[in-house]
Amino acid sequence: QVQLVESGGGLVQPGGSLRLSCAASGSLFSISTMGWYRQAPGKQRELVASISTGGATTTYADSVKGRFTISRDNTKKTVYLQMNNLKPEDTAVYYCKDRRTNAWGQGTQVTVSS
């Protein structure tokens, strides 16, 4: 059974940066497409970014293109989300998902506020 644990969230000022990590258990991480999602209060959960098994292909929501970068290290079974130039509208709980098994992490809060 895949388990995912996110970390790296917190409070940051507008224009700041955070790096989220999602550590996975299980031996098949390298064959899973992974995604970062977020859910703001009163809004539906949305896909922020995804990455292919080897990391060669990435996709981003229009709202984060040019500011966020998704990456992965299959030797560490970890997927990352580097978030730069953060805006108040990026405030949400961020979740990672194993898109092969549909496993979700517990989420990490990101708050962008001055």
PLY file of the C-alpha trace (Angstrom):
ply
format ascii 1.0
element vertex 114
property float x
property float y
property float z
element edge 113
property int vertex1
property int vertex2
end_header
0.00 0.00 0.00
1.40 3.38 -1.03
1.69 6.06 1.63
2.53 9.66 0.85
3.78 12.25 3.34
3.99 15.94 2.39
6.18 18.50 4.11
7.51 22.00 3.56
4.41 24.12 3.87
4.21 27.24 5.98
3.59 30.95 6.08
5.41 33.09 3.52
5.14 36.67 2.36
4.02 37.52 -1.17
6.92 37.13 -3.56
8.54 34.50 -1.38
9.37 30.88 -2.07
8.66 27.47 -0.61
9.67 23.96 -1.56
7.23 21.18 -0.88
8.30 17.55 -0.63
6.26 14.38 -0.88
7.92 11.20 0.31
6.44 7.90 -0.84
6.60 4.43 0.60
6.46 1.31 -1.54
8.76 -0.08 -4.18
6.88 1.02 -7.30
7.23 4.80 -6.99
9.29 4.96 -10.17
6.39 3.74 -12.32
3.86 6.20 -10.91
2.97 9.49 -12.51
2.76 11.96 -9.64
0.76 15.12 -9.17
0.52 18.09 -6.85
-2.96 19.40 -6.15
-4.29 22.19 -3.98
-7.54 23.09 -2.33
-8.37 26.55 -1.13
-11.22 27.19 1.33
-14.57 26.95 -0.41
-13.03 25.79 -3.67
-12.62 22.47 -5.42
-9.33 20.63 -5.37
-7.35 21.43 -8.50
-4.34 19.96 -10.26
-1.34 22.24 -9.95
1.36 20.17 -11.64
2.13 16.64 -12.75
5.26 14.74 -13.68
5.84 11.59 -15.66
7.55 8.51 -14.27
11.02 9.48 -15.42
10.51 13.19 -14.95
10.86 14.12 -18.61
7.29 15.37 -19.02
5.68 17.96 -16.77
2.41 19.84 -16.91
1.26 22.93 -15.03
-1.93 24.81 -14.37
-1.94 28.13 -16.19
-2.06 29.97 -12.87
1.34 28.65 -11.78
3.26 28.38 -15.07
6.60 30.11 -14.84
6.49 30.22 -11.04
6.24 26.58 -9.91
8.49 23.67 -10.84
7.72 20.01 -10.21
10.53 17.48 -10.03
11.20 14.02 -8.68
14.01 11.87 -7.37
13.14 8.22 -7.89
16.11 7.06 -5.81
14.63 8.92 -2.84
11.00 8.14 -3.78
10.25 11.84 -3.45
8.46 14.40 -5.58
9.02 18.13 -5.09
7.20 21.34 -5.85
9.36 24.45 -5.95
7.12 27.48 -5.62
8.52 30.92 -6.39
6.98 34.37 -6.52
4.12 33.20 -4.34
0.88 35.12 -4.37
-1.94 35.33 -1.82
-4.13 33.35 -4.22
-1.70 30.43 -3.87
-2.90 29.97 -0.29
-4.30 26.45 0.01
-3.70 22.99 1.36
-1.34 21.24 -1.04
-1.61 17.50 -1.63
0.44 15.06 -3.59
-1.14 12.14 -5.39
0.12 8.92 -6.87
-1.88 8.97 -10.10
-1.34 5.23 -10.70
-2.76 4.06 -7.37
-4.89 7.13 -6.56
-3.22 7.38 -3.16
-3.23 10.84 -1.52
-1.07 12.42 1.09
-2.47 14.19 4.14
-1.74 17.65 2.80
0.41 20.57 3.88
-0.83 24.11 4.43
0.66 26.96 2.41
-0.32 30.47 3.45
0.85 33.52 1.51
0.24 36.68 3.45
1.97 39.84 4.54
0 1
1 2
2 3
3 4
4 5
5 6
6 7
7 8
8 9
9 10
10 11
11 12
12 13
13 14
14 15
15 16
16 17
17 18
18 19
19 20
20 21
21 22
22 23
23 24
24 25
25 26
26 27
27 28
28 29
29 30
30 31
31 32
32 33
33 34
34 35
35 36
36 37
37 38
38 39
39 40
40 41
41 42
42 43
43 44
44 45
45 46
46 47
47 48
48 49
49 50
50 51
51 52
52 53
53 54
54 55
55 56
56 57
57 58
58 59
59 60
60 61
61 62
62 63
63 64
64 65
65 66
66 67
67 68
68 69
69 70
70 71
71 72
72 73
73 74
74 75
75 76
76 77
77 78
78 79
79 80
80 81
81 82
82 83
83 84
84 85
85 86
86 87
87 88
88 89
89 90
90 91
91 92
92 93
93 94
94 95
95 96
96 97
97 98
98 99
99 100
100 101
101 102
102 103
103 104
104 105
105 106
106 107
107 108
108 109
109 110
110 111
111 112
112 113
